[in-house]
């Protein structure tokens, strides 16, 4: 079972990295960030995504996830790492955007907690992208393990980011 868990972590790592890097980048860039929605509202009068979803976050997440896949390939951990990293990180970023879109429709402000949605939106996006691209051969057990792993790791990494002053809230 250990081998399978490490295989699953290696598989999904570009998505995890893509989800985490925008938080770090938002603290490091010396310029004002550019909201993806350009400050525009949806048909319901609410912001499409909010100020926390930025061009810089989207680009840095996809780039970091792609590089992660490439490094995994160089280390012999996975094949087609750059392609896999790009697909998983793109799926993760867009899954996270969909989660933000849903939160805005529910009237939740950016940064407010939405248990389960906050933890699994990026994972669902990555897994759907991998399935569409034909990159996965995951079993239903593999997917269940990834969901459970993410439900444990996501809150822990958010708490760490909060303690490092990278996030304003611990969720």
Secondary structure, DSSP 4 states (H G I P E B T S, - for coil): -HHHHHHHHHHHHHHHHHHHHHHHHHHH-SS---BTTTT-B-TTSSBSS-TTSBHHHHHHHHHHHHHHHHHHHHTTSSSSHHHHHHHHHHHHHHHHHHHHHHHHHTTPPTT---TTHHHHHHHHHHHHHHHHHT-----HHHHHHHHHHHHHHHHHHHHHHHHTTS-SS--
